[in-house]
Amino acid sequence: MSEAVKYSVRDGVAVIEMNNPPVNGLGSVLRPGIMDGLNKAAADPAVKALVIMGTLKAFSGGADIREFNTPKSTMSPTLHEIIVVQDGFPKPIVAAIGGFALGGGLELALACHYRVAAPKTQLGLPEVKLGLLPGAGGTQRLPRVVGATEALKMMTTGNAVSAEKGKELGLIEEVVQGDLLEGAIAFAKKLVAEGKGPRRVRDLTVKVDGDPQAFFAAARADLEKSARGFPAPLQILGCVEAAATLPFDEGRAEERRRFQILVEGSESKALRHMFFAERQTTKIPDVPEDTPVRKLDKAAMIGAGTMGGGITMSFVNAGIPVTLVDTSQESLDKGLATIRKNYSNTVSKGRLKQEDMDKRMAMITPSLDLNAVKDADIVIEAVFEKMDIKQELFGKLDAIAKPGAILATNTSTLDINVIAAATKRPGDVIGLHFFSPANVMRLLEVVRGAKTAKDVLATAMALGKKLKKVPVVSGVCDGFIGNRMMEKYGIQAWYLLDEGATPQQIDAAMKKFGLAMGPFTMYDMAGLDVGFYVRKRRVAERPDYAYSRIVDRVCEAGRFGQKTGKGWYRYEAGDRTPRPDPEFDKILADYRKEIGVTPRQISDEEIVERLIYAMVNEAAKILEEGIALRASDIDTVYMTGYGFPHYRGGPMFYADTVGLPKVLAAVEKFHQGYQGGQWKPAPLLVKLAKEGKGFNG
């Protein structure tokens, strides 16, 4: 018997207790112990029933991710072999579920004959989030227990249900209010006393609302609209239809067939890549995991604008009180009103209780006095994106903030080292680049300055997790990881306008690729004014800085996007729908004449390649320069902060999927074309393509 599995017998009830931290993953450590316990209980005439239990924190989270893509994941006994034994088990089996039963964990529980759970336990099959479907009978058993409608909802969203909801659906028989193990044993003894033997889920029939053919046709039509780019939901639907219309073993074979289609597909590989990529970001080679972190009990936020307000919400949501500082009462009042409105909207949607909103608002202390930050453990600024303003502010903070306080800037492009040099404590300075809206977006670029102390970096990464962000380390360069790449994306979009494309065509091509919106819709939504200022700074700093001046012509015409009612498109009052604008068409036509370019037909394929490969080529330079620690970090930045389609796995993984030789060939072709100086192939791209390797190893 494995040390991770404890077997005991109590009053004629055998108990298998699983303990494989942190989530009771059903790996090679647990599976043999479970099988041994099943065999012992079956062979012992004194055993009348069996209880399978995890810990109070976790019944099982499913497959052990530490064994993904290793031989251990397929070692006998497999989960399927265990479930076959459960199906043929001659005595009633009760699953005692605490914490959560997810994925293979719920499939193990579904193969038990009865299920009880502790209150607030979560039950779900989230495989769809990895581009997969439940592969151990979940698509066949869950519909037999809760019906086709609820099973489809659970499996195609991947969302879990509570124990209370599970009882309502018939997924569990009883919610145990007291000691879970004692309650499960009592339930098992009651089954024996009442003469209730095994009740195999596989022998139940699937409940379908109305005519099965019409039901599945309607469900398929709905999923085809909502699951754009993701094949797993439709494959899950096919499995549930098989559960409703075929014998169990035939449905199970259909599940395995469809599972193999998904596991070998690029979408699932991309989603699995991102699953692991997010978990890699906190691993910093020269900063050990046990590096002491500084306490962050109080925060101060300088600037009550859009970013400052969103960052403030992120902190108070995590239970960290914030002193919110601005230079004018009007700005402070406006910022607090926006925060209050955001929380009120969440309350109105039922996602936050009024008393919780009141507690969070009470954790914000407004002030017009910069000295109010003196007790803060961390001070973050989100003032205007101008170096002299930030340097002046950091000089003041250096004199006011207490020793050991972390001084953070939310700059999206400026040099952290120059900002840090304005203080006498550059080791305490770090970049925390939040993305707008900061209370919603998951990405946090943690910018490490040349003198940033290791404990400051470790503290910032831990803070990111506490704020429920995905922190990614970046070195110092203009634009860091995300915006440096995005600049190349934008430059190619503007050059495509020079050559003959329209904003509508480019946006449509990128939406078809899978982005939530194209570049021109995005720029109009974000506002063109900040970029206008940044370009002026870059031209002053780098006279050779090249880009299409069409973007400046738009700004010079006072077109700054939705905020002014016109940008690349025009907008009606109170309506954010982008509409073509003849005024812009004239600006573009005049600019083409100015630079002497005759418009040509441009394919959607070229648009996608130009925009995506421009980012990939720049990312290769970022990787080679050590600005990013690993290719998967770059993918994480784009998946969590820039709306890159999840089923493509990030720009670097997408390039790996296409094949770096093909990417390099396209880059070299563009290097010979319009404004080809932008397309000098990155040395790392050339090297890896010639070696037949990928960015992600």
N, C-alpha and C positions, 0 to 999 in steps of 0.2 A: 504493500500500500504506500503510495506517495506521501511524503511529509506534508504536502499541501492539501491532502484529503484525510479527514478523520472519520473513522467508521465506528459506530457504537450501536448497541441494541438496548432499548428501554421499553419494558413492559410489552414485549412482542412487536415493537416497532423499530425497525432498523433506521439509522440516521446516517446519511452521507453529508458531511460538512466540508465545503470547499473554502480554501483560504489561500489564494494566489494573488497577493497585492500587486498593483493597486486596485484593479477592477475585476478580479477573478476571471481573467482572460482564459478562454478554453483552449489553452495551448498544450504542449507535450507534457507539461508538469501536471496538469489537472486530469487530462483525459484518461490516462491509465488508472488513476485512483478511482475515478467515477466508475469505470468498467469493473474494476475489482470489487467495489462495493455492491454493484448490481449483482454480480455473480455470487458473492457471499450471501446476500439477502435471499436470492432465489433458491440457493441450496440449503438454507437453514430452515428446518420445519418449524422452529420456534418463532420465526419471523412471520407475522401475518400481514404487515404493510410496511411501506418504505417512505421515508421523508428525505428529499434532497434539498439542501439549504446552502446558501452562501454565507456571507457575513451580514451584519445588520446594515452595513453601508452599501453592499453590492452583492446581489445574487450572482450576476455575471454580466459583463459588458460585451460578451461575444468573443470573437476570435482574438487571440493574443497578438497585438500589433507588433510586439517585439520579434515575432516569428514570421511576419509577412515576408513572402518571397524567399523563404528558407526551406530546406528539406523537412525541418521539424513540423511545419504546418500541415504536412500530409502523412505524418507518421501514424501508424496504427496504434491504438484504435482512433479512428477519425470520429468526428461528431456524428456523422451519418451512421457509423457502425454502432455507436452508443444508442442512438435513437431507434435503430432496428431492434436492439435488445429491449429497450423500453416498450416498444410496440408489442413485443411478444411476452412481456413480463407477466407472470401468473398471479401477482398480488398487486393491490392498488398502490400507486405511487403518487405522493403528494409533493408538489413543489412549494416550498416555504420561501416567499420572495421578500427580501428586504432591500431598501435602497433603490435598486433598479435592475431590470432584466431587459437587456437591449440586444438586438441582433441575434446572434447564435445563442445568447443567454435566454432570450424569450423562446427561441425555437426548442431549446432543451426543456423549458418549462411547459411548452405546448405538447411535448411528447410525453409529459407526465399525465396521469389520468385525472388529476384534480389540482387546483392551484389556490393557495391562500397567500395573502400579502399583508405587510405592515402598512399602516396609514402613510399617505404621501409617497408611496413607492411609485416609480415611473416604469411604464411598460411600453416598449416600442421596437419597431423593425426599421432602423434608419439607414439601411444599406443603400437606398436610392441616393443618398448624399455622397456616396462614393461611386456613383454610376453603376451600381450593382443591384441585384435583387436578392432576397433571402434565399440562400442556397441549401438549407438543411430542412426543407419541408415547410418553411414558414408560409409560403404563398399558397400551400395546400391546406394547412391546418388552421391558420387564422380565419379564413372565410368560413370554415366549418363551425367555428366557435362564435364569431361576432357578426356573421353575415357578410355578403359581398360588398355592400355599400361602405360599411365601416372599415372593412379590411383594406379596400382600395384607398380610402382616405388615409389610413395610417401608413400604408406602405408607399404610396406615391408622394406623400409629403415628408415621410420619415419622422413625423412628429410623434412624441410619446403621449400616452394617456396616464392619468393618475390611477391609483388603486381603486379609488371611489368610482371613477368613470369605468374602470375595468370591470367592477362588480355589476354596474348598471348594464354593461354590454354582455355580461356572461363570460368575460375573459378569466375572471377569478370567481371562486365560490364564496369566499369569506374574507373580510378585512379584519385582521386580528388586532385587537386594541391593546392587549397586554404583551407578555413575553412571546415573541414570534415562534420560537422553537416549541415552547410548551403548548401554544395554541395549535400548531401544526400536528403535534403528536396527539393532542386531544381530538382533533378533526379526523386523523387517521384511525384512531381507536373507535371513534363513532361509526366510521364507514364499516369497520370490521363487525362491530356489534349489530349493525343494521343489515349485515350480509351483502353489502355493496362491494362488488369486485372491481376489476379493472374496467375503465371506460375509455376506450381508445378514441382519440379525436379523429383518427383516420376513418372510423366507421360512421361518423356523423355526415349529414348532408348539408350542402351550402344553401343558405337562405338568400334568395334573389328577389329584389323588389320588382314585381310584375313579370312580364314575359322576358325570359333570359336573353333571347336574341335582340329584342329592342333595348333592353337594359345595357348590354355590352356595346351595342352600336352607339348609343347615346354617350356612354362613358368614353368610348374611343374618340368620338368627335370632340368632346370636351378636352381630353388630354392632348389631342393633336394641336389644339390652340395654345394650351398652357405650358406644354413641355417642349417648346421650341429648342432644338439643338440637343436635347437630352433624351436618349433612347430608352433609358431604364423604366420610366413610368409606363410606357406602352408595352414593354416586355412584361412588366408586372401585371398589367391588365390581361395580357395573353395567358399568363399563368393562372390568374383567378378565374378566367373563363374556362380553362382546362379543369380547374378544381370543381366547377359547377356542372360540367358536362361530361367528364370522363371518370372512369374508375380511379381510385387514389393512386395506384402504382403508375398508371399511364400519365396522370397529372404530374406526379413526381418526376417522371422521365422528361416531361415537357419543361418542368422547372430547371432541371439540370442542363437541358439543351439550350434554353434561353440564357441561363447563367453563363455558360461558356461563351456565347456570342458577346455578352457584355464584358466579361473579364478580359477578353482578347481585343476589345475595341479601344480606339484611341480616347474616347470620352472617359471611360472608367480609369484608364491609365493616367489621364490628366488629373482627374479628381483625386485619385489615390496619391499621385505625386504631390498635390497641394495639401493633402491631409498630413503627410510627413513633412513637407516644406515648412508649414506653419510651426511645427514642433521643433524645428531646427534653429529657428531664428535667435533663440536665447543662448545658443552655444557659441561662446566667444573664445577662440583658442588661447589667448593670453589672460583671460579673466576666469579663474576657476569658479565652479558652481558654488563653492562654499565661501566665496568672497563676502566679508561682512558688508551689510548694507546700512545706510543711514536711516534713522527714524523720520518718517514723514507724517507727523500728526496734524500739522497746520500748513496751509498753502496760501500764497498771495498771488493775485492775478492783476497785471497791469494792462489796462485797456478793456473797456466794457462793450466793445463792438461785437460784430458777428462772431469772430474767432474767440475773443475773450469770454463772451457769454457762453459759447458752446464748451470751451475748456472748463469753465467754472462748473457747468452742469456735470461734466464728466467726473470732476473731483467730488462734488457733493453726492452724486449718485453712488460713489464708492465709499461714502462716509467720512470724507476728509473736508473739514470746514475751510472756507475760502474768504479771505479779505479781498474784495474787488475794488480796485483803485482806478479812478479816471480823473482827468483834469477839470472837467466841468460837471455841474450838477445835472445839466440837460442830458449829457452823454450817459451818465450813471443811471439816471431815471429811465432813459430809453433802453439801456441794456438790461436793467432789472425787469422792465415791463416785458421785454422779449422773452426773457427766461421764464417769467410767470406765465406768459401766453403759451410757450412750448409745453410747460408742465400741465397747464389747464387742458390743452388739446389731448394730452396723454390720458388725463383723468377722464375726459369726456368719452374716450374710446374704451374705457374700462381696463386700461393697462396699468393704472396707478391709482392708489387710494388717495382721497383728498387729504387724509391725515399725514400720509407719506409725503405728499407735495408740500404741505405746510412745514414738515420737519426739514425738508431740503431747503426750502426758501429761508428758514430760520438759520441755516448754517452759512448763509452768505452775509458778510458784514461789509456794506458799502462804505467807501471813504474817498475823500478828495485830497487826503494827505499821504504823500509817498512814504512818510515815516511810519505809517501804519503797518508796513511790511516787516518791521524790525523783529517780530517774534516768529515769523514764518520759517518753516523748515525748508521750504522750496518756494522760489519766486519765479513766475513765468511771465514773460512780456509778449504782448501781441499788438505792438504799436506800429506806426506806419513803416513800410518796408524801405527804409532809407538808412544808410550806414551811419551818417553823422548823428541822426536821432537816436539810434540804438546805442552807439558808443557813449553818448552823453548820458543816457539813462543808466547804462551799466556802470559808469563811473559813479553815479549817485547811489546805485544799489550797493556797490562795493563798500561805501561808507556807512550805509544804513543797516543792511542785512546782518544778522548775527553770525558769529564765526561758525563754520560748518554748514551754513545754509547753501543749498544748491541754487545757482542762478541759471535759469533756462530761457532760451530765446525760441520763439515760434517762427523764426524766419524761414522762408521757403527757398531762398536762393543765396543769401549773403554769407560771407566768410565768417565762420564761428571763431576762428583764430584771431581775426582782427577785432571782433567784438570782445573776446576774452582779454585781449591785450589792453583794453580800457580799464581793467581791474588789476588789483594786486593779488588776486587769487584765481588765476586761470584754471587751476585744477578743479575748481568748483563750478566751472561754466560748461554747459552742454546745450546742444540743440534738441528741442522737443517739437518736431514739426507735425502738428495735428492737421487733419484734413477736414474740410468743411462739408457738412455741418459737424463740428468736432464732437458733439454729444451723440452722434449717430455713426460716423465713419469709423471703421475698425483699425485702419492703419495708423501707426505712430512711427515716423522716421526718427530714430535716436541718433543724433549727429555727434560723433566723437571728435572733439578737437585734439590738436597735437598735444596739449597739456592736460586734457581731461583726466582726472584721477580714476583709477580702476574701480574704486568703491562707488564713485559717482555714477559711472556707467552701469555697474551692477544694480545700483539703486534705481536708476532710470528704467532699466529693463523690468525689474520687479514692479515698479510703479505702473508700467504699461499693462502688465498682466492684471494688476489690481483694478485698473480703470477699464478692464475688459477690452483692451486693445490688443493688436498684434504688433509688438515692437520689433523693428528691424534696424540693425546698426548700419549707419552710413558713415563713410569718411567725409572729409571736407572737400567740396568742389562746388562750382557754381551750379546750383539746382539740385545738388545731392544725387540720389539715385533716380527717383521718380520724375522730377521736373527736368532734369538734364536730358533724360530720354524723351520726355514729352515735348521738349523744345524741338528735337529732330523730327518728331511726328508732325508738329505744327508747321515747321519750315517746308516739309514736303507737301503738306496740304495746300499751303499758299503757292508753292511753285506749280502744283497741278492746276490751280486757277489760272496762273500765267499762261499755261500751255493749252487750255481749252476746256477744262472741267468746270463744273458749277458747284456751289456749296451743296445744292440738293443732291447731285449725283454722288459726290464724295460721302456725304452723310448717309445716304441710302446704302452705298456699298459697304460702309463700315458697320452699319446696323445689321446688314445681311451676314457679315462676318461674325456677328454676335455681340458687338458692343451695345450698351444700353442706348447710346446716342452717338452721332458722328461728331467730328471735331468742331464744326461751325455752330451747331446747336449748343454744344458744350461751352464754347467760348462766349456765346451770347448770354448763356445762363450765368456763367461765372463773372462776366463783365470784362471788357477789353481794356479798361483804363490802367489796371495794375501792370499788365503785360506791356502796354505802351511805355510806361515809365521804365520798366526793366530793360526794354530794348534800347531806350535812350542811354541808360547807364552802360550797357554792354558796348554800344557803338563808341561811347566816349572812352571806355577802357580798352577796347579792341577795335581799332579802325578797320581791320580786315573782317569783322563780323558780317557774315553774308546771310541774307534772307530776302524774300520778296517784299518790296515796299508796298504792295497792295494792302497789307494789313495796316500800315501807317496811313495810307490814303483814307481808309475807312474811319480810323480814329480821328484824323484831321477834319473829317466831315462831321464830327460830333456824334458819331455812331458808336456807342459803347455797349451795345447789347440790349437785353430786356429792360435794364434800368432806365434807358433813354427811349425805349420804344422802337429802336432800330439799331442794327449792327450788321451782321452778315445777312440777316433777314429783317423783316418789319414785324411789329407786334401791335395788336389791337389792345386798347385799354382793358385791363383786367383779364387778359387772355395771353397765355404763354405759348400759344401755337405759333411756330415759325412760318412766315409766309414769304414767298418770293417778292422782291422789291425792285421795280424798274429803276429806281434811283441808284441802287447798288449796281445793277446791270450796267448802267452808264459809267459809273466809277471804274468798273472792271474793264469795260471796252476801251475807255480812255487810257487806262494804265497799260493795256496791251499795246495800244498804238505808241505810247510813250517809250516802251522798251523794245518796240519793233518785233513783236512776236505774233505770228499768224496762228490762230487757234487750230487745233487738230482734234480728231476723235480719240478719246482715251477710254480704254476698257476698264470695267470694274476690277478685273483681275490685277491690272497694273496699279490701280489705286490702292488696293489692299497690300500688294507687295511693297510698294513705295513707302507706305506709312508704317507697316509692321517691321519691315526689314531695316528701315532707318533707325527704329528703336533698338532692334537686335544688334545692329552694327555698333551703335553707341554703347549699348550694354556690355558688349564684349570688351570695349575699352575700359569701361567702369570696373569690370571684373579684373582685367589685367592690371589696372592701376591700384587695386586693393581697396577701392572705394566701397565695394560690396564684398562681403566675406565669401559668398557662394552664389552660384547661379540661381539656386532655389530661393534665395533671399530676394533676388530681383523679381522672380515670378510672384512671390508673396506680396511684394510692394504693388505690383500691377493688379493682382487679384483682389486685394483688400482695399486699395485706395483709388484705383483708376477704372474700375468696371470692366476689366478684361474678362472675356467670357470664361466661366469656370471650366466648361467642358473642353477648353483648349489648353488649360494648365499653365498659363502665363506665357509671355513672349519667348523666353528661353526654351521652355519645354516645347512650345509650338515649333520653334526653329529646329529643335532636335527631331520632332516628329516629321517635319518636312524633309529633313536631312540637310546637314550643314553644307555639303557640296552644292546642293541646289540653291541654298541661300547665298552662298559665296558667288555662284555663277550669276545670279540676279544682281547682286551688289556690283560686281565687275561690269555688267552690262549697263547699269545705271551710271556707273563711273564714267562711261563714255558718252552719256547723254546730256540732257539739259541741266545746267548748273552741276556738272559732274564732280566739281571739286568737293561737294558735300559727301561724296560717296567713296572716299578712300577706304579700302577694306581694313578693318581692324586686324592687327597682327595675330591676335588670339583666334579670331574666326578663320583666318587663313591656315593657321597651324592645325587647329582641330579638324577642319574640313579635309586637309591633306592626310591626316592620320586616321580618318574615318571615325572620329570620336564625336561626342556631343558635349554641350555645355554642362549637362547634369550628370556627367560621369557614366 
